Amino acid sequence: MKIQRKAGKQRTGDVLSKSPEETQRIGFEIGRSLRVPGVVLLRGALGTGKTTLTRGIALGLGLKDPTLVNSPSFTLVNIYHGDCPIYHVDLYRLEGDRDLYSIGIDDFLGNDGVTVVEWSERLSAAIDQALEIEIEDGGGDTRMLHIRRSAKGLNRKAYSVKTACRVRSHPGRRQN
């Protein structure tokens, strides 16, 4: 069940998931609704479903093979190709800004495609225009997803995912 409410300058919502499959379906719907360029910041304890949610987001962004989405804990960044580039970043093993910038995050974060960041609480600065999702373990397979998007600085010129990716992929070609 989704609860939408306005809190100050933020749009917020809570979504209850009762299984990993449901978490992936929720991610799919989130992915379908994202704008490009986009940033999704994920927080939650180990094993709460951040990668499962990311798999759904990638499917919603047009990735055809969900088995490609794995936790980038050791590689730090995985890149998937759906309707646009999808950067899957895991900050769990990073220890500071120097490590963060060594992976080149400033080259793609909010600039191209959609970036999904696991362990986003390790970022030292807030990111405007980001969708923030905290996953809370409710016991067993139950998860509560707390979703928040800051209205401050929202990119009002952003296009839908498919439109933005087509425009970038085929400049000069008329879109239907």
Secondary structure, 3 states (H helix, E strand, C coil): CEEEEEECCEEEEEEEECCHHHHHHHHHHHHHHCEECEEEEEECCCCCCHHHHHHHHHHHCCCCCHHHCCCCCCCCEEEEECCCEEEEEECCCCCCHHHHHHCCHHHHCCCCCEEEEECHHHCCCCCCCEEEEEEEECCCCCEEEEEEEECCCCCCCCEEHHHHHHHHHCCCCCCC
